[in-house]
Protein backbone atom coordinates (compact mmCIF):
# COMPACT_ATOMS: atom_id res chain seq x y z
CA UNK A 1 0.00 0.00 0.00
CA UNK A 2 1.38 3.36 -0.94
CA UNK A 3 2.29 5.65 1.91
CA UNK A 4 2.37 9.43 1.48
CA UNK A 5 5.57 11.24 2.29
CA UNK A 6 6.47 14.88 2.68
CA UNK A 7 9.86 16.43 3.28
CA UNK A 8 10.45 20.10 3.96
CA UNK A 9 13.70 21.97 3.70
CA UNK A 10 14.60 25.56 4.28
CA UNK A 11 17.02 27.13 1.86
CA UNK A 12 19.87 29.17 3.30
CA UNK A 13 19.73 31.56 0.37
CA UNK A 14 18.54 34.44 2.49
CA UNK A 15 19.84 37.82 3.50
CA UNK A 16 20.93 38.93 6.95
CA UNK A 17 19.36 41.67 9.12
CA UNK A 18 20.36 45.25 8.59
CA UNK A 19 23.49 46.42 10.35
CA UNK A 20 23.21 49.27 12.85
CA UNK A 21 24.83 51.64 10.38
CA UNK A 22 22.18 50.99 7.75
CA UNK A 23 19.23 50.82 10.14
CA UNK A 24 19.97 54.22 11.65
CA UNK A 25 19.86 55.93 8.29
CA UNK A 26 16.12 55.83 7.92
CA UNK A 27 13.47 55.93 10.65
CA UNK A 28 10.69 54.18 8.61
CA UNK A 29 13.06 51.33 7.77
CA UNK A 30 13.96 50.92 11.44
CA UNK A 31 10.29 50.94 12.42
CA UNK A 32 9.46 48.35 9.75
CA UNK A 33 12.22 46.09 11.01
CA UNK A 34 10.98 46.44 14.59
CA UNK A 35 7.43 45.47 13.60
CA UNK A 36 8.69 42.50 11.61
CA UNK A 37 10.61 41.14 14.58
CA UNK A 38 7.72 41.73 16.99
CA UNK A 39 5.12 39.96 14.86
CA UNK A 40 7.12 37.14 13.27
CA UNK A 41 6.40 34.62 16.07
CA UNK A 42 9.82 33.03 15.63
CA UNK A 43 11.17 31.07 18.55
CA UNK A 44 14.73 32.34 18.47
CA UNK A 45 15.60 35.92 19.26
CA UNK A 46 18.29 38.16 17.89
CA UNK A 47 19.98 38.16 21.27
CA UNK A 48 21.31 34.67 20.54
CA UNK A 49 23.28 36.00 17.57
CA UNK A 50 26.83 37.23 17.99
CA UNK A 51 26.76 41.05 17.74
CA UNK A 52 30.44 41.29 16.81
CA UNK A 53 29.97 39.54 13.46
CA UNK A 54 29.37 41.37 10.22
CA UNK A 55 25.83 41.44 8.77
CA UNK A 56 26.92 39.01 6.02
CA UNK A 57 27.96 36.32 8.53
CA UNK A 58 25.28 36.73 11.19
CA UNK A 59 22.77 33.90 11.29
CA UNK A 60 19.25 34.85 10.34
CA UNK A 61 16.22 33.67 12.27
CA UNK A 62 14.79 30.64 10.51
CA UNK A 63 11.12 30.04 9.80
CA UNK A 64 11.82 26.35 9.03
CA UNK A 65 14.99 24.54 10.09
CA UNK A 66 17.07 22.44 7.71
CA UNK A 67 15.57 19.20 9.06
CA UNK A 68 12.03 20.38 8.22
CA UNK A 69 10.83 21.48 11.66
CA UNK A 70 8.74 24.65 11.71
CA UNK A 71 10.17 27.06 14.27
CA UNK A 72 6.86 28.76 15.00
CA UNK A 73 5.31 29.16 18.42
CA UNK A 74 1.51 29.14 18.27
CA UNK A 75 0.56 31.11 21.36
CA UNK A 76 -2.56 32.74 22.78
CA UNK A 77 -4.86 29.88 21.68
CA UNK A 78 -8.12 30.57 23.51
CA UNK A 79 -10.26 27.66 22.30
CA UNK A 80 -8.09 24.70 23.27
CA UNK A 81 -11.20 22.56 23.61
CA UNK A 82 -11.21 22.18 19.83
CA UNK A 83 -8.27 19.79 20.16
CA UNK A 84 -10.51 17.39 22.09
CA UNK A 85 -13.03 17.28 19.24
CA UNK A 86 -10.33 15.55 17.17
CA UNK A 87 -8.83 13.50 19.97
CA UNK A 88 -7.38 10.86 17.64
CA UNK A 89 -5.19 13.37 15.80
CA UNK A 90 -4.29 15.02 19.11
CA UNK A 91 -3.01 11.69 20.44
CA UNK A 92 -1.04 10.97 17.27
CA UNK A 93 0.61 14.41 17.35
CA UNK A 94 1.81 13.97 20.94
CA UNK A 95 5.47 13.39 21.62
CA UNK A 96 6.39 9.79 22.37
CA UNK A 97 6.94 10.33 26.07
CA UNK A 98 3.52 11.94 26.49
CA UNK A 99 1.89 9.40 24.20
CA UNK A 100 3.26 6.50 26.28
CA UNK A 101 2.17 8.28 29.45
CA UNK A 102 -1.41 8.64 28.15
CA UNK A 103 -1.27 5.05 26.90
CA UNK A 104 -0.42 3.71 30.38
CA UNK A 105 -2.76 6.04 32.24
CA UNK A 106 -5.77 4.97 30.15
CA UNK A 107 -5.35 1.35 31.25
CA UNK A 108 -4.32 2.10 34.84
CA UNK A 109 -7.28 4.45 35.31
CA UNK A 110 -9.83 1.89 34.09
CA UNK A 111 -8.26 -0.85 36.23
CA UNK A 112 -8.47 1.23 39.40
CA UNK A 113 -11.92 2.59 38.53
CA UNK A 114 -13.54 -0.81 38.11
CA UNK A 115 -11.53 -2.22 41.03
CA UNK A 116 -13.14 0.43 43.22
CA UNK A 117 -16.59 -0.46 41.89
CA UNK A 118 -16.01 -4.17 42.54
CA UNK A 119 -14.72 -3.47 46.04
CA UNK A 120 -17.63 -1.19 46.97
CA UNK A 121 -20.17 -3.66 45.58
CA UNK A 122 -18.59 -6.56 47.48
CA UNK A 123 -18.35 -4.49 50.68
CA UNK A 124 -22.02 -3.45 50.53
CA UNK A 125 -23.17 -7.03 49.95
CA UNK A 126 -20.85 -8.41 52.64
CA UNK A 127 -18.97 -10.66 50.22
CA UNK A 128 -15.43 -9.71 51.24
CA UNK A 129 -13.43 -12.83 52.02
CA UNK A 130 -16.07 -15.20 50.64
CA UNK A 131 -14.81 -18.28 48.81
CA UNK A 132 -16.61 -20.92 46.82
CA UNK A 133 -17.98 -23.55 49.22
CA UNK A 134 -16.62 -27.05 48.69
CA UNK A 135 -19.05 -29.20 46.74
CA UNK A 136 -21.46 -26.29 46.13
CA UNK A 137 -23.55 -26.66 42.99
CA UNK A 138 -24.58 -23.95 40.56
CA UNK A 139 -28.14 -23.98 41.89
CA UNK A 140 -26.84 -23.41 45.41
CA UNK A 141 -24.77 -20.44 44.26
CA UNK A 142 -27.77 -19.01 42.44
CA UNK A 143 -29.95 -19.23 45.53
CA UNK A 144 -27.75 -18.26 48.47
CA UNK A 145 -24.17 -17.99 47.27
CA UNK A 146 -22.09 -14.79 47.55
CA UNK A 147 -21.93 -12.31 44.67
CA UNK A 148 -18.12 -12.09 44.50
CA UNK A 149 -15.83 -15.02 45.17
CA UNK A 150 -12.19 -14.63 46.16
CA UNK A 151 -12.28 -10.85 46.81
CA UNK A 152 -11.08 -10.01 50.32
CA UNK A 153 -9.75 -6.46 49.81
CA UNK A 154 -8.99 -3.72 47.35
CA UNK A 155 -5.83 -5.43 46.05
CA UNK A 156 -7.74 -8.59 45.19
CA UNK A 157 -10.44 -6.43 43.56
CA UNK A 158 -7.71 -4.71 41.52
CA UNK A 159 -6.33 -8.08 40.42
CA UNK A 160 -9.84 -9.18 39.44
CA UNK A 161 -10.25 -5.98 37.42
CA UNK A 162 -6.97 -6.56 35.57
CA UNK A 163 -7.81 -10.23 34.95
CA UNK A 164 -11.23 -9.31 33.59
CA UNK A 165 -10.10 -6.53 31.24
CA UNK A 166 -7.03 -8.41 29.96
CA UNK A 167 -9.00 -11.71 29.77
CA UNK A 168 -6.45 -13.51 31.95
CA UNK A 169 -9.01 -15.44 33.99
CA UNK A 170 -7.02 -17.34 36.64
CA UNK A 171 -10.29 -18.65 38.07
CA UNK A 172 -9.66 -17.92 41.76
CA UNK A 173 -11.73 -14.71 41.65
CA UNK A 174 -15.12 -14.85 39.92
CA UNK A 175 -18.57 -13.30 39.84
CA UNK A 176 -21.52 -15.41 40.84
CA UNK A 177 -24.28 -15.89 38.24
CA UNK A 178 -26.77 -14.66 40.85
CA UNK A 179 -25.08 -11.23 41.02
CA UNK A 180 -26.71 -9.08 38.38
CA UNK A 181 -24.77 -5.92 39.22
CA UNK A 182 -21.51 -7.88 39.12
CA UNK A 183 -22.30 -9.30 35.69
CA UNK A 184 -23.22 -5.81 34.50
CA UNK A 185 -19.91 -4.39 35.76
CA UNK A 186 -17.97 -7.14 33.99
CA UNK A 187 -19.80 -6.42 30.73
CA UNK A 188 -19.16 -2.68 31.06
CA UNK A 189 -15.46 -3.22 31.73
CA UNK A 190 -15.11 -5.51 28.72
CA UNK A 191 -16.73 -2.91 26.45
CA UNK A 192 -14.65 -0.03 27.83
CA UNK A 193 -11.48 -2.12 27.58
CA UNK A 194 -12.21 -2.99 23.94
CA UNK A 195 -12.74 0.68 23.10
CA UNK A 196 -9.45 1.65 24.76
CA UNK A 197 -7.63 -1.16 22.94
CA UNK A 198 -8.98 -0.03 19.58
CA UNK A 199 -8.08 3.62 20.21
CA UNK A 200 -4.61 3.01 21.62
CA UNK A 201 -3.59 0.37 19.07
CA UNK A 202 -4.85 2.58 16.22
CA UNK A 203 -2.94 5.59 17.53
CA UNK A 204 0.22 3.55 18.05
CA UNK A 205 0.04 2.08 14.54
CA UNK A 206 -0.52 5.46 12.89
CA UNK A 207 2.23 7.08 14.94
CA UNK A 208 4.78 4.37 14.10
CA UNK A 209 3.86 4.23 10.41
CA UNK A 210 4.10 7.99 9.85
CA UNK A 211 6.79 8.66 7.22
CA UNK A 212 8.76 11.19 9.24
CA UNK A 213 11.81 8.93 9.43
CA UNK A 214 11.62 8.32 5.69
CA UNK A 215 12.36 11.99 5.18
CA UNK A 216 15.74 11.49 6.90
CA UNK A 217 17.04 9.84 3.71
CA UNK A 218 15.95 12.73 1.49
CA UNK A 219 18.79 15.22 1.18
CA UNK A 220 18.69 18.83 0.05
CA UNK A 221 21.69 20.85 -1.01
CA UNK A 222 23.13 23.08 1.67
CA UNK A 223 22.95 26.22 -0.48
CA UNK A 224 21.07 27.53 -3.50
CA UNK A 225 22.77 28.99 -6.56
CA UNK A 226 21.70 31.82 -8.85
CA UNK A 227 23.40 31.48 -12.22
CA UNK A 228 22.72 31.42 -15.95
CA UNK A 229 21.51 28.22 -17.57
CA UNK A 230 20.60 28.19 -21.27
CA UNK A 231 20.87 31.99 -21.35
CA UNK A 232 18.29 32.23 -18.56
CA UNK A 233 18.93 33.46 -15.02
CA UNK A 234 17.88 30.61 -12.72
CA UNK A 235 17.68 29.76 -9.05
CA UNK A 236 18.98 26.18 -8.65
CA UNK A 237 19.27 23.65 -5.85
CA UNK A 238 19.72 19.89 -5.71
CA UNK A 239 17.91 17.09 -3.90
CA UNK A 240 18.34 13.34 -3.81
CA UNK A 241 17.03 10.11 -2.31
CA UNK A 242 19.40 7.70 -0.53
CA UNK A 243 17.12 4.66 -0.41
CA UNK A 244 16.74 1.96 -3.02
CA UNK A 245 12.94 2.12 -2.69
CA UNK A 246 12.55 5.35 -4.59
CA UNK A 247 9.70 7.78 -4.38
CA UNK A 248 7.10 7.76 -7.13
CA UNK A 249 5.10 10.74 -8.32
CA UNK A 250 7.39 12.99 -6.32
CA UNK A 251 6.41 16.64 -6.58
CA UNK A 252 8.49 19.60 -5.48
CA UNK A 253 7.32 23.11 -4.78
CA UNK A 254 8.81 26.15 -3.10
CA UNK A 255 7.57 29.12 -1.09
CA UNK A 256 9.13 32.52 -0.55
CA UNK A 257 8.56 33.74 3.01
CA UNK A 258 9.03 37.48 3.24
CA UNK A 259 7.43 40.34 5.15
CA UNK A 260 6.44 43.41 3.20
CA UNK A 261 4.43 46.61 3.41
CA UNK A 262 1.65 47.31 0.93
CA UNK A 263 1.12 50.57 -0.93
CA UNK A 264 -1.61 51.46 1.57
CA UNK A 265 0.80 51.08 4.48
CA UNK A 266 -0.48 47.69 5.70
CA UNK A 267 2.22 45.42 7.10
CA UNK A 268 2.05 41.78 5.95
CA UNK A 269 4.23 39.62 8.21
CA UNK A 270 5.69 36.45 6.69
CA UNK A 271 3.78 36.62 3.41
CA UNK A 272 3.97 33.39 1.40
CA UNK A 273 4.60 33.63 -2.34
CA UNK A 274 4.67 30.62 -4.65
CA UNK A 275 7.88 30.00 -6.59
CA UNK A 276 7.27 28.31 -9.94
CA UNK A 277 9.43 25.19 -10.32
CA UNK A 278 7.98 24.08 -13.64
CA UNK A 279 4.33 23.41 -12.92
CA UNK A 280 3.23 24.18 -16.49
CA UNK A 281 5.87 21.97 -18.12
CA UNK A 282 5.64 19.15 -15.56
CA UNK A 283 9.28 19.46 -14.53
CA UNK A 284 8.19 19.73 -10.90
CA UNK A 285 7.36 15.99 -11.00
CA UNK A 286 10.50 13.99 -10.26
CA UNK A 287 11.78 10.43 -10.52
CA UNK A 288 14.47 10.41 -7.85
CA UNK A 289 16.70 7.58 -9.02
CA UNK A 290 19.68 9.94 -8.95
CA UNK A 291 20.04 13.45 -7.49
CA UNK A 292 18.10 16.04 -9.43
CA UNK A 293 18.84 19.73 -9.94
CA UNK A 294 15.69 21.81 -9.57
CA UNK A 295 15.61 25.22 -11.19
CA UNK A 296 13.39 28.26 -11.07
CA UNK A 297 13.54 30.68 -13.97
CA UNK A 298 13.88 34.23 -12.71
CA UNK A 299 11.71 36.19 -15.13
CA UNK A 300 9.21 39.01 -14.82
CA UNK A 301 6.70 36.73 -13.04
CA UNK A 302 9.23 35.56 -10.45
CA UNK A 303 9.13 37.03 -6.92
CA UNK A 304 12.94 37.33 -7.17
CA UNK A 305 12.80 39.46 -10.32
CA UNK A 306 13.18 42.79 -8.53
CA UNK A 307 15.94 41.64 -6.17
CA UNK A 308 19.48 42.42 -7.22
CA UNK A 309 22.73 41.12 -5.71
CA UNK A 310 22.94 43.94 -3.17
CA UNK A 311 19.27 43.57 -2.19
CA UNK A 312 19.77 39.83 -1.65
CA UNK A 313 22.40 40.65 0.96
CA UNK A 314 20.28 43.23 2.75
CA UNK A 315 16.72 41.93 2.66
CA UNK A 316 15.40 39.32 5.05
CA UNK A 317 13.52 36.42 3.47
CA UNK A 318 13.51 32.64 3.35
CA UNK A 319 12.88 30.03 0.65
CA UNK A 320 11.13 26.85 1.81
CA UNK A 321 11.27 23.77 -0.44
CA UNK A 322 8.61 21.06 -0.01
CA UNK A 323 9.01 17.58 -1.52
CA UNK A 324 6.09 15.17 -1.33
CA UNK A 325 5.31 11.84 -2.95
CA UNK A 326 4.52 8.17 -2.37
CA UNK A 327 6.54 4.96 -2.07
CA UNK A 328 5.37 2.05 -4.21
CA UNK A 329 6.59 -0.55 -6.73
CA UNK A 330 7.66 0.51 -10.22
CA UNK A 331 8.41 -1.09 -13.58
CA UNK A 332 9.89 -0.16 -16.93
CA UNK A 333 9.96 -1.26 -20.58
CA UNK A 334 12.90 -1.19 -22.99
CA UNK A 335 12.64 -0.71 -26.71
CA UNK A 336 13.01 -4.40 -27.54
CA UNK A 337 10.06 -5.21 -25.28
CA UNK A 338 7.65 -3.18 -27.43
CA UNK A 339 5.52 -5.50 -29.58
CA UNK A 340 3.40 -4.65 -32.59
CA UNK A 341 0.31 -6.47 -33.75
CA UNK A 342 -3.24 -7.01 -32.71
CA UNK A 343 -4.61 -6.67 -29.22
CA UNK A 344 -4.92 -10.47 -28.96
CA UNK A 345 -1.20 -10.95 -29.56
CA UNK A 346 -0.43 -8.31 -26.95
CA UNK A 347 -2.41 -10.02 -24.24
CA UNK A 348 -1.34 -13.55 -25.20
CA UNK A 349 2.39 -13.18 -25.61
CA UNK A 350 3.36 -10.56 -23.01
CA UNK A 351 4.92 -11.95 -19.87
CA UNK A 352 4.45 -10.28 -16.51
CA UNK A 353 7.33 -10.19 -14.06
CA UNK A 354 6.87 -9.83 -10.30
CA UNK A 355 7.94 -6.54 -8.79
CA UNK A 356 9.90 -6.49 -5.54
CA UNK A 357 8.00 -5.29 -2.47
Order of alpha helices (4+ residues) and beta strands (2+ residues): beta-alpha-alpha-alpha-alpha-alpha-alpha-beta-alpha-beta-alpha-beta-beta-beta-beta-beta-beta-beta-alpha-beta-alpha
